[in-house]
Amino acid sequence: MRAVRGSRQGRDRSEFGVRRKSFKKTLWPLPFALCVLIFFSFNHAVVEAQVNNSKKTVSLEKKVADLEQEVAILKAIVNFNHLTVVPDSLSLCDKKISLTKDGMRERFEREYFQLLENRGLITILVKRYLKYAGFINADIQKMALPPDLIYLVITESYLNPRAVSQAQAGGLWQFIKETGKREGLSINDCVDERYNIKRATRAGLTHLKRLHGEFGDWFIAMAAYNAGASRLKEAIENQDTRDFLDLYLPEETERYIFRILAIKEIISNREKYGFLLTEKELYSPIMITEITLEAIREVPVLAIAKYADLSYKSFRDLNIHLRKYRLPKGIYNVNIPYEKRDTFVKRIKESPYVTLVQTE
């Protein structure tokens, strides 16, 4: 019995030993796997923490940059609020105006301080200036005219292409109908190119060039743009002077040159006056090309807009001069975003309504 029991116990121990060895063989990798798991989990946590810290660092750096920008703006505003000295002289269209002469400083400061009191208006003017300056300056350069003429159009309409005055002058360049037609703008029931920003710009600059050719002086030419050539001729003939600063003119016209001068001074030195704008605050620059079409039969304006993959509103915002939903047979100039030009031209060539006449 003992032998049997002993043998059985031995067998049991032996089996247990085998099982224990087998169990050890089964379990020995677990601590290693656990270590590996812990190692990778730790590494993942470290990496995640580093990423989060990096994001926090970037976020913190952005906040610091934004705060520095705000501080710079506040400093500029504070510095401006302590400015008491207006420059002794300024220039417009390469012509110098001394502000030390009697009455000159007062005439300038009247416009200058009124503008600076309205920071909201100046902010809008700076943004619109940067929005429209590209194509206006390009036309000024093509026509070899003074760069400062851009400040005249800002004075005229505050760069609002829909602007209409009490005298019914319209568009960026504030043409009355008669003058607009004289400068080649199409104005009828269906079209009013005073509101075509490209056509009106060329017409405005052509008109100014013509006035300068007539008077030989940019101040007189700009005053004539405001008051009319006949009024300036009459003033020159009866007052025995061709110096704008010495002419007695309607108050609006006397103020006109100084308002242009004040707008130039503020916009061209905007940072000095506390108008610091970040890239994200600016309006997208107008980048358009002009295309001339001929409607061979009545055409819906919406159809033309769809040729450029534009909504009716997006198309009309660039083509305010088109006054009707449907255009009769005739020739029309339309403005299309540069990036839509090729698509538009291709579809025009396939259109049953219109044919292509000319592209820029």
BELPEZI-V779226 format. One record per pair of residues at least 24 apart in sequence whose ideal C-beta (glycine too) atoms are under 10 Angstrom apart, sorted by the first residue. I is the first residue (numbers start at 1). J is the second residue. D is the distance in Angstrom with one decimal. If there is no record, write none. Layout:
i->I j->J d->D
i->I j->J d->D
This chain:
i->65 j->278 d->9.7
i->66 j->278 d->8.6
i->69 j->276 d->7.1
i->69 j->277 d->9.8
i->69 j->278 d->6.3
i->70 j->276 d->9.3
i->72 j->271 d->8.8
i->72 j->274 d->9.4
i->72 j->276 d->5.9
i->73 j->271 d->9.5
i->73 j->274 d->6.4
i->73 j->275 d->8.4
i->73 j->276 d->4.8
i->73 j->277 d->9.0
i->73 j->278 d->9.5
i->74 j->274 d->8.3
i->74 j->276 d->9.7
i->75 j->274 d->8.4
i->75 j->276 d->9.4
i->76 j->270 d->9.4
i->76 j->271 d->6.5
i->76 j->272 d->7.3
i->76 j->273 d->7.3
i->76 j->274 d->3.8
i->76 j->275 d->7.9
i->76 j->276 d->6.0
i->77 j->119 d->8.4
i->77 j->273 d->8.6
i->77 j->274 d->4.0
i->77 j->275 d->9.2
i->77 j->276 d->9.2
i->78 j->274 d->8.2
i->79 j->272 d->8.1
i->79 j->273 d->9.1
i->79 j->274 d->7.4
i->80 j->116 d->7.7
i->80 j->119 d->9.7
i->80 j->272 d->7.3
i->80 j->273 d->5.2
i->80 j->274 d->4.7
i->80 j->275 d->9.3
i->81 j->116 d->9.9
i->81 j->274 d->8.4
i->83 j->116 d->9.4
i->83 j->272 d->8.5
i->83 j->273 d->8.3
i->83 j->274 d->9.9
i->86 j->112 d->6.8
i->86 j->113 d->9.1
i->86 j->262 d->10.0
i->86 j->265 d->8.9
i->87 j->112 d->10.0
i->87 j->265 d->7.5
i->87 j->269 d->9.6
i->90 j->258 d->9.6
i->90 j->261 d->5.7
i->90 j->262 d->8.9
i->90 j->264 d->7.8
i->90 j->265 d->6.0
i->91 j->148 d->8.3
i->91 j->261 d->8.6
i->91 j->264 d->8.9
i->91 j->265 d->10.0
i->92 j->146 d->8.4
i->92 j->148 d->5.4
i->92 j->149 d->9.7
i->92 j->151 d->7.7
i->92 j->152 d->9.4
i->92 j->218 d->7.5
i->92 j->219 d->7.5
i->92 j->222 d->8.4
i->92 j->257 d->7.1
i->92 j->258 d->9.3
i->92 j->260 d->6.4
i->92 j->261 d->5.1
i->92 j->264 d->6.4
i->92 j->265 d->9.3
i->93 j->145 d->8.9
i->93 j->146 d->4.1
i->93 j->147 d->8.6
i->93 j->148 d->4.9
i->93 j->149 d->7.3
i->93 j->151 d->9.4
i->93 j->152 d->9.3
i->93 j->212 d->9.1
i->93 j->217 d->9.3
i->93 j->218 d->3.9
i->93 j->219 d->7.5
i->93 j->221 d->8.8
i->93 j->222 d->7.8
i->93 j->257 d->9.7
i->93 j->260 d->9.2
i->93 j->261 d->10.0
i->93 j->264 d->9.7
i->94 j->146 d->6.5
i->94 j->147 d->9.6
i->94 j->148 d->8.0
i->94 j->218 d->8.0
i->95 j->146 d->9.1
i->95 j->148 d->9.3
i->95 j->217 d->8.1
i->95 j->218 d->6.2
i->95 j->219 d->6.4
i->95 j->244 d->9.2
i->95 j->245 d->10.0
i->95 j->257 d->9.7
i->97 j->219 d->8.8
i->97 j->244 d->9.6
i->97 j->245 d->7.2
i->97 j->257 d->8.3
i->97 j->258 d->8.3
i->97 j->261 d->6.7
i->98 j->245 d->9.5
i->99 j->258 d->9.9
i->99 j->261 d->9.6
i->101 j->245 d->8.2
i->103 j->245 d->8.7
i->104 j->245 d->7.1
i->104 j->258 d->8.6
i->106 j->258 d->9.6
i->107 j->245 d->8.6
i->107 j->254 d->7.3
i->107 j->255 d->7.3
i->107 j->257 d->8.8
i->107 j->258 d->4.9
i->107 j->259 d->9.8
i->107 j->261 d->9.3
i->107 j->262 d->9.9
i->108 j->257 d->9.7
i->108 j->258 d->5.1
i->108 j->259 d->9.4
i->108 j->261 d->6.4
i->108 j->262 d->6.5
i->108 j->265 d->8.5
i->109 j->258 d->8.9
i->109 j->262 d->8.5
i->110 j->255 d->7.2
i->110 j->258 d->7.2
i->110 j->259 d->8.8
i->110 j->262 d->8.6
i->111 j->155 d->9.4
i->111 j->255 d->6.4
i->111 j->256 d->9.3
i->111 j->257 d->9.4
i->111 j->258 d->4.9
i->111 j->259 d->4.4
i->111 j->260 d->8.6
i->111 j->261 d->7.4
i->111 j->262 d->4.0
i->111 j->263 d->8.0
i->111 j->265 d->9.5
i->111 j->266 d->9.8
i->112 j->258 d->8.1
i->112 j->259 d->9.0
i->112 j->261 d->8.3
i->112 j->262 d->4.3
i->112 j->263 d->9.3
i->112 j->265 d->6.9
i->112 j->266 d->7.5
i->113 j->262 d->8.6
i->114 j->259 d->8.8
i->114 j->262 d->8.2
i->115 j->259 d->7.9
i->115 j->262 d->5.5
i->115 j->263 d->6.8
i->115 j->265 d->9.2
i->115 j->266 d->6.0
i->115 j->267 d->9.7
i->115 j->273 d->9.6
i->116 j->262 d->8.5
i->116 j->265 d->9.9
i->116 j->266 d->6.8
i->116 j->273 d->6.8
i->116 j->274 d->9.3
i->119 j->273 d->8.9
i->119 j->274 d->7.8
i->119 j->275 d->7.8
i->121 j->158 d->7.6
i->122 j->263 d->8.7
i->122 j->266 d->6.0
i->122 j->267 d->7.7
i->122 j->270 d->7.8
i->122 j->273 d->7.6
i->122 j->274 d->9.3
i->122 j->275 d->6.2
i->123 j->270 d->9.2
i->123 j->274 d->9.9
i->123 j->275 d->6.2
i->123 j->277 d->7.5
i->123 j->281 d->8.8
i->124 j->158 d->7.4
i->124 j->159 d->8.7
i->124 j->160 d->9.4
i->124 j->283 d->9.4
i->125 j->151 d->9.9
i->125 j->154 d->6.1
i->125 j->155 d->9.7
i->125 j->158 d->6.2
i->125 j->159 d->7.0
i->125 j->263 d->7.1
i->125 j->266 d->8.2
i->125 j->267 d->6.5
i->125 j->270 d->9.4
i->125 j->275 d->9.2
i->126 j->154 d->9.9
i->126 j->266 d->8.4
i->126 j->267 d->5.8
i->126 j->270 d->5.4
i->126 j->273 d->9.7
i->126 j->275 d->5.4
i->126 j->276 d->9.9
i->126 j->277 d->6.5
i->126 j->281 d->9.8
i->126 j->282 d->8.8
i->127 j->159 d->9.2
i->127 j->275 d->9.5
i->127 j->277 d->6.9
i->127 j->281 d->7.3
i->127 j->282 d->5.9
i->127 j->283 d->5.1
i->128 j->154 d->7.7
i->128 j->157 d->9.6
i->128 j->158 d->7.1
i->128 j->159 d->3.9
i->128 j->160 d->7.8
i->128 j->161 d->9.9
i->128 j->267 d->10.0
i->128 j->283 d->7.0
i->128 j->286 d->9.9
i->129 j->153 d->9.7
i->129 j->154 d->6.4
i->129 j->159 d->6.8
i->129 j->263 d->9.1
i->129 j->267 d->5.6
i->129 j->268 d->9.4
i->129 j->270 d->8.9
i->129 j->283 d->9.9
i->130 j->267 d->9.4
i->130 j->270 d->9.8
i->130 j->277 d->8.2
i->130 j->282 d->5.6
i->130 j->283 d->7.1
i->130 j->284 d->9.8
i->130 j->285 d->6.9
i->131 j->159 d->7.4
i->131 j->282 d->7.6
i->131 j->283 d->4.3
i->131 j->284 d->7.0
i->131 j->285 d->5.7
i->131 j->286 d->5.9
i->132 j->159 d->5.3
i->132 j->161 d->8.7
i->132 j->172 d->7.7
i->132 j->197 d->7.5
i->132 j->201 d->8.8
i->132 j->283 d->9.1
i->132 j->285 d->7.9
i->132 j->286 d->5.7
i->133 j->159 d->9.3
i->133 j->267 d->9.8
i->133 j->285 d->7.8
i->133 j->286 d->9.1
i->134 j->285 d->5.2
i->134 j->286 d->6.8
i->134 j->287 d->6.9
i->134 j->288 d->9.8
i->135 j->197 d->7.7
i->135 j->198 d->6.6
i->135 j->201 d->7.0
i->135 j->285 d->8.6
i->135 j->286 d->6.1
i->135 j->287 d->7.8
i->135 j->288 d->7.1
i->135 j->289 d->9.7
i->135 j->290 d->9.8
i->135 j->335 d->9.7
i->136 j->172 d->8.4
i->136 j->173 d->9.9
i->136 j->197 d->8.7
i->136 j->198 d->9.4
i->136 j->201 d->5.6
i->136 j->204 d->9.2
i->136 j->205 d->8.6
i->136 j->286 d->9.1
i->138 j->201 d->9.4
i->139 j->198 d->8.0
i->139 j->201 d->5.4
i->139 j->202 d->5.9
i->139 j->204 d->9.1
i->139 j->205 d->5.9
i->139 j->206 d->9.7
i->140 j->201 d->8.7
i->140 j->205 d->6.4
i->140 j->208 d->9.7
i->142 j->202 d->9.0
i->142 j->205 d->8.9
i->143 j->202 d->8.1
i->143 j->205 d->5.4
i->143 j->206 d->7.6
i->143 j->208 d->9.2
i->143 j->209 d->6.4
i->144 j->209 d->9.0
i->145 j->205 d->5.9
i->145 j->206 d->9.7
i->145 j->208 d->7.0
i->145 j->209 d->6.3
i->145 j->212 d->8.3
i->145 j->218 d->9.3
i->146 j->208 d->9.2
i->146 j->212 d->9.1
i->146 j->218 d->6.4
i->147 j->264 d->9.9
i->148 j->218 d->8.3
i->148 j->222 d->9.5
i->148 j->260 d->7.7
i->148 j->261 d->9.0
i->148 j->264 d->6.1
i->148 j->268 d->9.1
i->149 j->204 d->8.4
i->149 j->205 d->6.7
i->149 j->208 d->6.2
i->149 j->209 d->9.5
i->149 j->212 d->9.9
i->149 j->218 d->8.4
i->149 j->221 d->9.6
i->149 j->222 d->8.2
i->149 j->225 d->9.7
i->149 j->260 d->9.1
i->150 j->201 d->9.8
i->150 j->205 d->9.9
i->150 j->260 d->9.9
i->150 j->263 d->9.7
i->150 j->264 d->8.7
i->150 j->267 d->9.1
i->151 j->222 d->9.8
i->151 j->259 d->9.1
i->151 j->260 d->5.0
i->151 j->261 d->7.9
i->151 j->262 d->9.2
i->151 j->263 d->5.0
i->151 j->264 d->4.3
i->151 j->265 d->9.2
i->151 j->266 d->9.8
i->151 j->267 d->7.2
i->151 j->268 d->8.4
i->152 j->204 d->8.2
i->152 j->205 d->9.7
i->152 j->208 d->7.4
i->152 j->218 d->9.7
i->152 j->221 d->9.7
i->152 j->222 d->5.9
i->152 j->225 d->7.0
i->152 j->226 d->8.9
i->152 j->256 d->8.8
i->152 j->257 d->9.3
i->152 j->259 d->9.7
i->152 j->260 d->5.5
i->152 j->263 d->8.9
i->152 j->264 d->9.4
i->153 j->200 d->9.2
i->153 j->201 d->7.5
i->153 j->204 d->6.5
i->153 j->205 d->9.1
i->153 j->208 d->9.8
i->153 j->260 d->9.7
i->154 j->259 d->9.6
i->154 j->260 d->8.0
i->154 j->263 d->5.4
i->154 j->264 d->8.6
i->154 j->267 d->7.3
i->155 j->222 d->9.2
i->155 j->226 d->8.9
i->155 j->255 d->10.0
i->155 j->256 d->7.1
i->155 j->257 d->9.4
i->155 j->259 d->5.4
i->155 j->260 d->4.9
i->155 j->261 d->9.6
i->155 j->262 d->9.0
i->155 j->263 d->5.7
i->155 j->264 d->9.3
i->156 j->204 d->8.2
i->156 j->225 d->8.3
i->156 j->226 d->8.4
i->156 j->256 d->9.5
i->156 j->260 d->9.3
i->157 j->200 d->9.7
i->158 j->263 d->9.5
i->159 j->197 d->9.4
i->161 j->194 d->9.6
i->161 j->195 d->6.1
i->161 j->196 d->8.7
i->161 j->197 d->5.2
i->161 j->200 d->8.2
i->161 j->286 d->9.6
i->161 j->317 d->8.6
i->161 j->318 d->9.2
i->161 j->320 d->5.8
i->161 j->321 d->9.3
i->162 j->195 d->7.0
i->162 j->317 d->9.6
i->162 j->320 d->6.2
i->163 j->195 d->9.2
i->164 j->194 d->9.4
i->164 j->195 d->9.3
i->168 j->194 d->10.0
i->169 j->194 d->8.1
i->170 j->194 d->4.5
i->170 j->195 d->6.1
i->170 j->200 d->8.8
i->170 j->320 d->9.5
i->170 j->321 d->9.7
i->171 j->195 d->4.6
i->171 j->196 d->7.7
i->171 j->197 d->7.6
i->171 j->199 d->9.3
i->171 j->200 d->4.8
i->171 j->201 d->9.4
i->171 j->203 d->9.4
i->171 j->204 d->8.8
i->171 j->320 d->7.9
i->171 j->321 d->8.2
i->172 j->196 d->9.3
i->172 j->197 d->5.7
i->172 j->198 d->9.8
i->172 j->200 d->5.5
i->172 j->201 d->6.7
i->172 j->204 d->7.4
i->172 j->320 d->10.0
i->173 j->197 d->9.2
i->173 j->199 d->9.9
i->173 j->200 d->4.9
i->173 j->201 d->6.8
i->173 j->202 d->9.6
i->173 j->203 d->6.9
i->173 j->204 d->3.5
i->173 j->205 d->8.6
i->173 j->207 d->8.0
i->173 j->208 d->9.3
i->173 j->225 d->8.9
i->174 j->200 d->9.1
i->174 j->204 d->8.5
i->174 j->225 d->9.1
i->174 j->226 d->9.2
i->175 j->200 d->6.7
i->175 j->203 d->6.9
i->175 j->204 d->7.3
i->175 j->207 d->8.1
i->176 j->228 d->9.5
i->179 j->203 d->8.6
i->179 j->204 d->9.7
i->179 j->207 d->6.8
i->179 j->225 d->9.3
i->179 j->228 d->8.7
i->179 j->229 d->9.9
i->180 j->204 d->9.4
i->180 j->207 d->9.1
i->182 j->206 d->10.0
i->182 j->207 d->8.1
i->182 j->210 d->9.4
i->183 j->207 d->5.1
i->183 j->210 d->8.2
i->185 j->321 d->8.7
i->186 j->321 d->8.1
i->186 j->330 d->9.1
i->186 j->331 d->8.6
i->186 j->332 d->8.5
i->186 j->333 d->7.9
i->187 j->321 d->8.9
i->187 j->323 d->9.9
i->188 j->323 d->8.5
i->188 j->330 d->9.3
i->189 j->323 d->6.9
i->189 j->324 d->7.5
i->189 j->328 d->9.4
i->190 j->301 d->10.0
i->190 j->321 d->9.4
i->190 j->322 d->7.3
i->190 j->323 d->5.7
i->190 j->324 d->5.0
i->190 j->326 d->8.8
i->190 j->327 d->5.8
i->190 j->328 d->6.5
i->190 j->330 d->7.6
i->190 j->332 d->8.5
i->191 j->319 d->9.6
i->191 j->321 d->5.6
i->191 j->322 d->6.3
i->191 j->323 d->6.3
i->191 j->324 d->8.5
i->191 j->327 d->8.0
i->191 j->330 d->8.3
i->191 j->331 d->9.8
i->191 j->332 d->6.7
i->191 j->333 d->8.6
i->192 j->320 d->8.2
i->192 j->321 d->5.3
i->192 j->322 d->8.7
i->192 j->323 d->5.9
i->193 j->320 d->9.7
i->193 j->321 d->4.9
i->193 j->322 d->9.7
i->193 j->332 d->9.7
i->193 j->333 d->7.2
i->194 j->320 d->9.3
i->194 j->321 d->7.3
i->195 j->319 d->8.6
i->195 j->320 d->4.0
i->195 j->321 d->4.4
i->195 j->322 d->8.9
i->195 j->323 d->8.6
i->196 j->290 d->8.5
i->196 j->318 d->9.2
i->196 j->319 d->7.2
i->196 j->320 d->7.3
i->196 j->321 d->4.0
i->196 j->322 d->8.7
i->196 j->332 d->9.9
i->196 j->333 d->6.5
i->196 j->334 d->8.8
i->196 j->335 d->7.1
i->197 j->286 d->7.2
i->197 j->288 d->8.0
i->197 j->290 d->9.9
i->197 j->318 d->7.7
i->197 j->319 d->9.2
i->197 j->320 d->7.9
i->197 j->321 d->8.7
i->197 j->335 d->7.0
i->198 j->286 d->9.2
i->198 j->288 d->6.9
i->198 j->289 d->8.9
i->198 j->290 d->5.3
i->198 j->318 d->9.3
i->198 j->321 d->9.8
i->198 j->333 d->7.9
i->198 j->334 d->9.9
i->198 j->335 d->5.9
i->198 j->360 d->8.9
i->199 j->290 d->7.6
i->199 j->321 d->7.4
i->199 j->333 d->6.1
i->199 j->335 d->8.9
i->200 j->320 d->10.0
i->200 j->321 d->8.3
i->202 j->290 d->9.6
i->215 j->242 d->7.6
i->215 j->244 d->9.5
i->216 j->242 d->8.0
i->217 j->242 d->6.5
i->217 j->243 d->8.4
i->217 j->244 d->7.0
i->218 j->244 d->9.0
i->218 j->257 d->9.3
i->219 j->243 d->8.2
i->219 j->244 d->3.8
i->219 j->245 d->7.6
i->219 j->247 d->9.2
i->219 j->256 d->9.6
i->219 j->257 d->5.6
i->219 j->260 d->9.5
i->219 j->261 d->9.9
i->220 j->244 d->5.5
i->220 j->247 d->8.2
i->220 j->257 d->9.6
i->222 j->253 d->9.4
i->222 j->256 d->6.9
i->222 j->257 d->6.1
i->222 j->260 d->6.8
i->223 j->247 d->7.7
i->223 j->249 d->6.6
i->223 j->250 d->9.7
i->223 j->253 d->5.3
i->223 j->254 d->8.4
i->223 j->256 d->6.3
i->223 j->257 d->6.4
i->224 j->253 d->8.9
i->225 j->253 d->9.6
i->225 j->256 d->8.5
i->226 j->250 d->8.7
i->226 j->252 d->7.0
i->226 j->253 d->5.1
i->226 j->254 d->9.8
i->226 j->255 d->9.4
i->226 j->256 d->4.6
i->226 j->257 d->8.6
i->226 j->259 d->9.8
i->226 j->260 d->9.6
i->227 j->252 d->7.7
i->227 j->253 d->4.3
i->227 j->254 d->9.6
i->227 j->256 d->8.0
i->228 j->253 d->9.3
i->286 j->317 d->10.0
i->286 j->318 d->8.0
i->286 j->335 d->8.7
i->286 j->337 d->9.0
i->286 j->338 d->10.0
i->287 j->337 d->6.5
i->287 j->338 d->4.8
i->287 j->339 d->7.9
i->288 j->318 d->6.0
i->288 j->319 d->9.5
i->288 j->334 d->9.4
i->288 j->335 d->4.4
i->288 j->336 d->6.3
i->288 j->337 d->5.9
i->288 j->338 d->6.6
i->288 j->340 d->9.3
i->288 j->341 d->9.1
i->288 j->360 d->9.2
i->289 j->334 d->9.6
i->289 j->335 d->7.3
i->289 j->336 d->5.7
i->289 j->337 d->7.9
i->289 j->338 d->5.6
i->289 j->339 d->9.8
i->289 j->340 d->8.8
i->289 j->341 d->5.2
i->289 j->344 d->9.0
i->289 j->345 d->9.7
i->289 j->359 d->6.9
i->289 j->360 d->4.8
i->290 j->333 d->5.7
i->290 j->334 d->7.3
i->290 j->335 d->5.8
i->290 j->336 d->7.9
i->290 j->358 d->8.4
i->290 j->359 d->7.7
i->290 j->360 d->5.1
i->291 j->332 d->9.2
i->291 j->333 d->7.5
i->291 j->334 d->5.6
i->291 j->335 d->7.9
i->291 j->336 d->5.7
i->291 j->341 d->7.5
i->291 j->344 d->6.8
i->291 j->345 d->7.1
i->291 j->348 d->7.6
i->291 j->356 d->7.2
i->291 j->357 d->8.2
i->291 j->358 d->7.3
i->291 j->359 d->5.1
i->291 j->360 d->7.4
i->292 j->331 d->6.4
i->292 j->332 d->7.3
i->292 j->333 d->5.3
i->292 j->334 d->7.9
i->292 j->356 d->7.8
i->292 j->357 d->4.1
i->292 j->358 d->4.1
i->292 j->359 d->7.5
i->292 j->360 d->9.2
i->293 j->327 d->9.2
i->293 j->330 d->9.3
i->293 j->331 d->7.1
i->293 j->332 d->5.3
i->293 j->333 d->7.9
i->293 j->334 d->6.3
i->293 j->344 d->9.8
i->293 j->348 d->6.6
i->293 j->351 d->8.8
i->293 j->353 d->9.0
i->293 j->354 d->4.6
i->293 j->355 d->7.1
i->293 j->356 d->6.5
i->293 j->357 d->6.1
i->293 j->358 d->8.9
i->293 j->359 d->9.9
i->294 j->329 d->8.1
i->294 j->330 d->7.3
i->294 j->331 d->5.1
i->294 j->332 d->7.8
i->294 j->353 d->9.9
i->294 j->354 d->6.3
i->294 j->355 d->5.1
i->294 j->356 d->8.0
i->294 j->357 d->5.2
i->294 j->358 d->9.8
i->295 j->326 d->9.6
i->295 j->327 d->5.5
i->295 j->328 d->7.0
i->295 j->329 d->5.3
i->295 j->330 d->5.7
i->295 j->331 d->7.8
i->295 j->332 d->6.6
i->295 j->351 d->9.6
i->295 j->353 d->6.2
i->295 j->354 d->5.2
i->295 j->355 d->8.5
i->296 j->329 d->6.6
i->296 j->330 d->9.7
i->296 j->351 d->9.0
i->296 j->352 d->8.3
i->296 j->353 d->6.8
i->296 j->354 d->6.5
i->296 j->355 d->6.1
i->297 j->327 d->10.0
i->297 j->328 d->8.6
i->297 j->329 d->6.1
i->297 j->352 d->8.1
i->297 j->353 d->6.3
i->297 j->354 d->8.8
i->298 j->324 d->9.9
i->298 j->326 d->5.5
i->298 j->327 d->6.9
i->298 j->328 d->5.5
i->298 j->329 d->6.9
i->298 j->330 d->9.9
i->298 j->353 d->7.9
i->299 j->326 d->6.9
i->299 j->327 d->5.3
i->299 j->328 d->8.5
i->299 j->329 d->8.6
i->299 j->330 d->9.7
i->299 j->332 d->8.8
i->299 j->351 d->8.3
i->299 j->352 d->9.2
i->299 j->353 d->4.0
i->299 j->354 d->5.8
i->300 j->324 d->9.7
i->300 j->325 d->6.6
i->300 j->326 d->5.3
i->300 j->327 d->8.0
i->300 j->353 d->7.9
i->301 j->325 d->5.7
i->301 j->326 d->6.9
i->301 j->327 d->6.3
i->301 j->332 d->9.6
i->301 j->334 d->9.3
i->302 j->326 d->9.0
i->303 j->327 d->9.8
i->303 j->347 d->9.7
i->303 j->351 d->7.7
i->303 j->352 d->9.4
i->303 j->353 d->6.0
i->303 j->354 d->8.5
i->304 j->332 d->8.4
i->304 j->334 d->6.6
i->304 j->336 d->9.4
i->304 j->344 d->8.7
i->304 j->347 d->9.5
i->304 j->348 d->8.4
i->304 j->351 d->8.6
i->304 j->353 d->7.9
i->304 j->354 d->7.1
i->305 j->334 d->9.4
i->305 j->336 d->9.8
i->305 j->344 d->9.9
i->306 j->344 d->9.9
i->306 j->347 d->8.2
i->307 j->334 d->9.7
i->307 j->336 d->8.8
i->307 j->340 d->8.8
i->307 j->343 d->7.7
i->307 j->344 d->5.2
i->307 j->345 d->8.9
i->307 j->346 d->8.7
i->307 j->347 d->4.1
i->307 j->348 d->5.9
i->307 j->349 d->10.0
i->307 j->350 d->9.0
i->307 j->351 d->6.7
i->307 j->353 d->9.3
i->307 j->354 d->8.5
i->308 j->334 d->8.7
i->308 j->335 d->9.9
i->308 j->336 d->5.2
i->308 j->337 d->7.2
i->308 j->339 d->9.7
i->308 j->340 d->4.4
i->308 j->341 d->8.4
i->308 j->343 d->6.7
i->308 j->344 d->4.4
i->308 j->345 d->9.6
i->308 j->347 d->7.9
i->308 j->348 d->9.3
i->309 j->337 d->9.5
i->309 j->339 d->9.8
i->309 j->340 d->6.3
i->309 j->343 d->6.4
i->309 j->344 d->8.3
i->309 j->347 d->9.0
i->310 j->336 d->8.2
i->310 j->337 d->7.7
i->310 j->340 d->7.0
i->310 j->344 d->9.0
i->314 j->340 d->9.9
i->315 j->340 d->9.8
i->327 j->353 d->9.1
i->327 j->354 d->9.0
i->329 j->353 d->10.0
i->329 j->354 d->9.9
i->331 j->355 d->9.9
i->331 j->357 d->6.3
i->331 j->358 d->9.5
i->332 j->357 d->9.1
i->333 j->357 d->9.1
i->333 j->358 d->8.9
i->335 j->360 d->9.9
i->336 j->360 d->9.7
